[in-house]
Amino acid sequence: MLSDIEIAQGAKLRSIKEIAESVGLSSEDLEYFGRYKAKVTLEACERLRSNPDGKLIFVTAITATPAGEGKTCTAVGLTQALGYLGKKVMLCLREPSLGPVFGVKGGAAGGGFAQVVPMEDINLHFTGDFAAVAAAHNLLAALLDNHIVQGNELDVDITRVVWKRVLDMNDRQLRDIVVGLGGRGNGIPRETGFEITAASEVMAVLCLAQDWEDLRERLSRLLVAYDRKGDPIYARDLKAVGAMLILLKDAFKPNLVQTLEGQPAFIHGGPFANIAHGNNSVIATRTALKLADYVVTEGGFAADLGAEKFFDIVCPQSGLRPDVAVLVASIRALHLHGGAAKEDLGSLNLRALEAGLPNLEKHVENLRKFGLPVVVALNRFPQDHPEELAFVREYVTNELGVACEVSEVFAAGGKGGEALARAVLDQLEAGPSGFHPLYRANTPLKQKLEYLALGIYGASYIQYTPQAEKDIRELTRLGLDRLPLCVAKTQFSLSDDPALLGAPQGWKLTVREIKPAVGAGFLVVYTGEIRTMPGLPKHPAAEQMDIDRRGKITGLF
């Protein structure tokens, strides 16, 4: 079979003007980035607010494995399948980060015949949104350090500067550094570090802001440091908000592209779900719901991460409400959760498959806790045995009481997802969902974490480090303890230990520290050994990439 990039390069794309017109957008609503990309103006987004909403289909997955589940591929393929059935549909995804593209993934625009295009642009610099977020974030860092050097009128405690710098690349060397060396002319020496751009609170703010004024207000609340009395210092205190808005003026506008089969797609924002809230922008999703009868979106990683954060953070802040959840699984991933070795994937192994099913069952159980109907999508790989596909389908249908369909969108595009699309439509036609967040806004902090740790992750108890207990006391003093929680934990397990596969029981969740993201409107709870700046693997995907003199890219898969 052709590689992803070969399929994408061989596709015949429609002009972005034609794509926009298919959902009622005119040339005046667009700011063009060549023939196949455009931004939708904020005026158009605002004008559409009075339109009725379409149905929101949320795609998530079982716990991530090196074998792959195919969540983005399924989200794209489901959109194409709904289009194949004649439905007016749009797709909403996050923008890929250069770190994983050059690190492990090598691309994050779907796969096979279920992709968003132009694939190379989307995976690389796209429309410059990530660079704008990094520039705005680092401008605030520079203004803060300059303020300290230029007299420190705000009495910043340099041991309590919490605003690091960001870079859109995996670089473990920058996790913990010392800055300001070389004498007073080069700044005040202090310890700090870098985070990846996807973990920037500016990225979270960009994705959660509902309009321009909301974006301004959220930026003003960015907490950057504490003074020597222990009081917080915000971006507004540094008079940074106006300049940051200038840098974000274009990045805030949703990016319009298309699927391989010509369905319109918004690709906007890019927070990671293991260290941030992990969903595309509210403004893109809301605009799509005003333009289409059906909108497909996804959350990063598994249902305990991106989906939970969408339900408990994004929905209460934005008023968005999902109508159905699609849970993606693969035979290969279930084998790994059942203890099979990676080199044995593709072999018939019903024992490992059955042992891996508790992970799938736990995610179905969790999604039901939010009052959502669930459809399981079995993403088929070429090596999958029909006997194993039938075994999982029967188990999910009869034992879990959930619709389950095999998805072949990777190999066949929209036509390969027809059965899945019809199952989703059946759920939507059955009536409105009973969606609700897991906890109330005023639920005490530790109780919220118990709902997540014990109810969603399956922990037996929570262990707080002395630093975490200190953080809770400080958050309570500042009146920030009632914010929703954004738990930063490994994506490779329901637990905080990446080695615990399946649906582990009898383990403890270790809470290391808790930091306020006041602009975003949540608290980041750091668990286990999770890092906000990833490293590269032994053999990064970048080693296989190249470009010829005509501009043709290879190795971006």
N, C-alpha and C positions, 0 to 999 in steps of 0.2 A: 504494500500500500504506500502511496505517496506520503511524505512527511507533512506536518501541519503547514509549514511555511510554503511548501510546493503547492499544496491545495489552495492556500490563500493567494499566492502569486498568480495562479492560473484562473482565478475567479473573475468573472465579468461584473464589475461593480456598476451600480446606478449612480447618477450624480446625486450629491447630497441635497440639491434643490428638489429633485424628484422625490427623494425619501421624505423630506420635510412636507411636501405637498400632500403626501399620502395620509398624513394625520392632521392636515389643515393648517400648517404653518406656511407663511409666505416668505418671499425673499427679504422683506423688510424685518422679519423676525430673526434673521440669521446674520451672523458675522462669519464670513467664510475663511477657512484654512485650506485653500486649495479646492479640488473638485469633490473630495470625498469626506471632508470633515467640516464641521461648523459649530459655532457656539450659538445658543439660543439666548436672545437678549432678556434682560430682567424685566423689561417692559412687557414682553410677550408672556413671560411667566406670570406676571401680575394680572394681565388682562384675562388670562384663562381661569382665574380663581373661582369665578362664578359658575363654571361648567360643572356638571355632575361628575362624580368619581366613577371610574371603572373598578373592576375587581382586582385585588392585590394577591398575587400568588408568590409565596415565600419559599425559596429553595434552600435547603440546608443538607447536612450529611451526617453519617456516622463518624466516629472518631478517626482522624486522619492517620494514614499509614503510608510507608514508602511504596506500597503497591498501587496506590491511587484509587480514588473513589469516582472522580469525574463530575464534580459538582458544577463547576462553571460550564463545562461541556454540556451537561444536562440542562442547565438554565437556558443556554443559547438554543439547544436543540428543542426544548419545550416551546420556546418562543417561535421557532421555525415551524414546529408541528401545528401550533395554533394558527399560524399564518397559512399553512397547508390546508387546514380545515376551513379557511375563509374568514377567520376571526380578525378583528381589528386589534392588534396586539403590539405592545412595546416592551423592550427589555431595559432594565436598569442595573448596571454593574459598577464596581469600583475600577479605578485605573490601576494597572500593575505598577509595582515599585521596581526600580532598576536593581535594587539589592537582590531579591530573589530571582529576577530574570537572568542576571549574570552569575547568580550563585547556584541554586538548585533547580528552579523551575525551567529556566530557559525560555519562558513565555507563559502568559496567563490570560489568553484571549479565547479560551475554549480549545477544542481539538478536533482533528479529523474534518468531517463535513458539518460540524456544529461550531462555528467560529464567528467572532465579530471582526470586521475588517474596516480600514486597512490594518492588518495584523501587525506589520512591522512598526508602523507609527504608534499604534496603541501601546505596544510593549516597550517602546523607547521613549523619546521625549514628548510625544503626542502634541498637546497644545501648550505645554509649558506650565501646567498647573502645579506640579510637584516643585519645580524651581521657584515659582512664586511663593508657595507655602514656606519653603526653606528660607527664602530671602526675607520674608516678613518675620519669621521666627528668629532668624539670626540678627536682623536689625534690632529687635527688642533686646537681645542679649548684648549687642554692641552698645546700645543706649544705656543699658544698666551698668556695664563696666565703665563706660565713659563718665557716667554720673558719679561713680565711686571715686574715680581719679580726680574729677574736677571739683572736689570739695565735699561730696557726700552729704548734701543738705538733708536727705531723707534718713540719714544715720543708718544706712544699710549695714547689717551684720554680715561681713563677708564669709563667715562660717555657715550662714544660713541662706545662701543664694541657691534657689531651687530650679532656676531656669537655665537649662543646659543649651548647647547648640545642636543642630541637626544636620544630617547628610543623607542623601538618598542612595546609600551604598552600604553593603555589609562590610564592616571594618572593625574587627574586635580590638585593634590597636588603640582605638579612640574611646573605648568605654570609660576608662579612668585616666585622666591626664592632669597635669599642672600647667596653668597658664599665667601670663604676666611676668615671666622671668626676664632678666636682662636689665634691671634697673627701673626706676619709677617712670621713666619715659615710655616704657612698654606696658604699663599697667601695674596693678596690685597682684602679687602672687597669691593664687588660691587653687584649691583642688576643684575639678569639675569633670566634664566628660561630654561625649556626643551620644545622641540617640538617632535612630533612623527616622527619616522624615515622616514615615507613616505613623510613628508614635508621637509626633508633635501635637500638642494641644491646639495649635493653630489649624492643623488638619481636622481635628475633631470639631472645632468651632465652625470651620468652613462647611462641614457636612451636616451639622445640626442646626445651623442658622436658617430661619424661615424666610427672612427678607434682609434688605440692606441695613435697616435700622437694628434688627436683631443681631446681625453680624457685628455692627459697631459696638453694641452693648456687650456682647460676649467678649470681644477683644479687650474692652476696657476692664473686664473682670479677671484677666489673666494674672494669676498670682506668681510673682517672680522672685520674691525674697521676703525676709522678715527684718524689721529693724532691731536695734539692741534692747528694746523693751519687749520684744516678742510680738509686735503687731505686724500684720501683713502689709506688703507693698505690692501694688497692682500696676498693670501697664498704663493705666490712666494717670497714675502718679508721676510717671516718667514722660507724659505727654507724647506717647508713642502711637496712639490709636490712629490718628489721621494718616500718618506716613505708612502704617501697616495696611490700612484700607487701600491706599494708592497702589501698593504692590499686589493686592488681592482683587483689584477691580475686575479683571478679566477672568481670573481663576474661579470666581464665584459663579460664573455663568455656566450652565450645563453644556457638555460636549455631545453633539449628535453625530452618530455614525450609523452603520447598518450591519445586519447579519449576512452570512453568505447567501441567504435566500431573499434578501432585500427588506427584512423587517427593520423598522427604526429602532435604534438603541441609544440610550443615554449612558455614557461612560464618564463618571464624575466622582472625584474624591477617592481617597485610598487608605483609610486607616486599617491596620492589621487587627484581626479579631482576638489574637492571643495576648496583645499588649495594649489594645485600644478598643473602640466599640465596634469596629469591623463591618461597617455598612456604608453604602454609597450615600450621596447627599439627599437630604430631605427635599431640597428645592427641585432636584431632578425627578425624584419619585413622585412628588406631588404634581409636578407638571405633566408627567407621563400619565398619571391617573386622570387628568383632565382631557387628555388627547386621545386615549385609547379605551376600549371596553375591557381589555385585560392587560395587566402589567405583571411581568415576571421580574423578580429581584432575588438576590441571594445575600446571605450573610457569610462572613469568612469562617473557615474551618467547620467544626461540627456544631450540632444543635446546642451544646452546653456553652458555646462561645458566641459566635456571631448571631445565632437565632435568639438566644436568651437576652443578649444585649440589645437587639432590635426590639424585643418585646418589652423589656423593663426600662430601657433608657430612651430609645428613639421614639417609640410609640407614645408614651406619656408626654414627652416634650412637644411632639409634632401633631398629635391627633391622628396619625396614620394607624390603620387597622388592617392586619392581614386577614384574608378570607379563607385560605387553605395553606397547609404546609406540605411541601414535597420533600421527602427524606431520601437522599441518594445513598445507595450502598453498592458494593461490587462483591462478587464471589471472591476475588483475590484478597480484598481487604478483610472480609470475614474469615478467610483462611488464616491470615496473620493474627487476627484477634483470637483465633482458636489454637494458636501455638505452632502453626506450620512454619517451616523455614522459607525464607524469601526465594532461595534457589529452587524450591519445590513447587512454586506457584505455577498453575497450569495443569498440574496433575489432579486426577480425581481423588478427592480426600473428604468424604462425607463426615468423617469423625471430626476433623479440624473445623469443617464448615459448621457443624452443629455446635461445637464448643465456642465458636465465635458469635453465634446468634444472640447471646445475652447483651452484647453491645448494641445491636440493632434494636432489641426489645427495650432497653433502657432509654434510648433516644425517642422511640415511639411513646413510651410512658411519659417522658418529660414534655414532649410537645402537647400531649393531651392535657397536661396540667395547666396549659395556657388557654384551654377551651377551643383548640383548633382541630378541625378534621385533618387527617393525615393520609397521604398517598405515598407509598414506597416505590421508588424508581430503582430497579436493578440495572445498573449501567453495564451493558454486556461488553466483555473483552473477547477477542477472537479465540482465545484458548479455553473459554468457559465451556463446561460440559452441560449439555441439555438436562441431564439428570439432576445436576446441582441447582440449576436455575429453577427447575420445577419443584425441587425440594424446598427452596427458600420461599417461592411463591405460595406454595401450599401452607407452609408454616405461618407466614405473615397473614394470609387470608383467613385461615381456620383458627389458628391459636391466638393471634393478636387482633383479629377482627378488623383488619385494615386492608384497603385496596392495594394491590401490588401489580405492577406491570414491568415487563422487560423493556428497556430502552436501548435502541440501536441507532441513536442519532449520530454517534461517532462515525459509523460506517455508511449510514444512509441519509443523514440530514433529517429534515422535517418529517419525511415519510416514515423514517425509522422510529419516530416518537409519537406516531398517531395514536396507538393504544394508550400511552401514558397521557396524552392530551385529553383523550375522551374520558379517562378516569378522573382527571382533574375537573373537567367540565361537569361530570356527574356530581361530584362533591359540591361544586359551586351552585348547581341547580337544586340541590337538596334543601337549600335554605341558608340563612345567615349564620355565621359562626358565632360561638359564644366567647369570643376572644376576650381575655383580660390579662393584665400583668400579674406576675407572681406575688408581688407585695405592694402595699400602699406607700404613698410618698412619705408619710410621717412614721413609718415603721422604724424602730430603733436600729442603730447600725449593726450591732451584734446579732440581732434577730434576723435582719435581712441576710446576713452572711450565713446564718444557720439554714435559712430556707434554701440558699444556693448550695452550700457544702453538703448538707445532709439530704436535701430533697432532690437536687439536680445532679450533683456529682456522685453521690452515694457514699460520702465519708461517714465515719462513725463518730468523729468529734473533731473539734478545731483546736489547734495549739497556736497561741499568740506569742510572738517573741516580745521581750521587754520593749523593743523599739515600737512594735505595733501597738502595745498597750499605751505607750507614751503618745503615739500619734492619735489614738482615739480620744485621750484626754484633751489634747490640743484642739482637735476638730470640734469636740463638744464645747470647749471654751469659746471658739470662734463662731459657733452656731452653724457649723457645716456638716454635722453628723447625720442629718436627715436626708442628705443627697443620695441618689441611687448609686449602686456599686458597679464598677467596671473591673471585674476580676482579671488580673494578668496571670495566666498560668499556661503550662505546656499544652500544645494542641494535640499531642500524641497520646493522651490518656484522659479519661474522665477525671482522674486524680491529678495531683500536682507532681507526680513522678512519671516521666515518660516511659519507664520500663514496665509499668502496670497496665497491661492491655486488657481487652474485654470489658467487663463491668466489675471492677475490683470492689471488694468489701473488706471491712475491718481495718481501714487505713485512716490516718489523720491528715487533715489539711493544715499545713503550716503557713500562717500569715506572717510575712516578714516585715512589711511596713505598709502604711496607707498614706497616699498623697492626695491632696485636693486638686481637682481640675475645675476650678470655679467657673471659668469661662464656658467650658463644655457642659458644666452642670452635673458632674459626677465625681465620685471618689475612686481613685485607682488603687486596688488592693493587690499588692505583690505577693505571690505565693511561690513556694519552692525555690527553684534556681532560675526563674524566668529572667531574661535579659531584654532590655529595650534597644540594644544594638546587636544584631545578629553577626555571626562570623561566616566566612566562606567555607565550603566543604573542601576536602582534599583535592578533588578535581572539579573546579567550578565550571559551570556551563559556558562561561566566557571563553574557555580554552578551545571550544569547538566552533566558535563563531568567526565569520569572516565576511568581507564585502569586496566585490570586484570593481574594476575601474568604471563600469557602467552603473554602479550603485546597487547591484543585486546582492542582497544579504543571504547568507547561508548559515545553518547551525542554530537558528532561532526556532526552536521546536515547541 
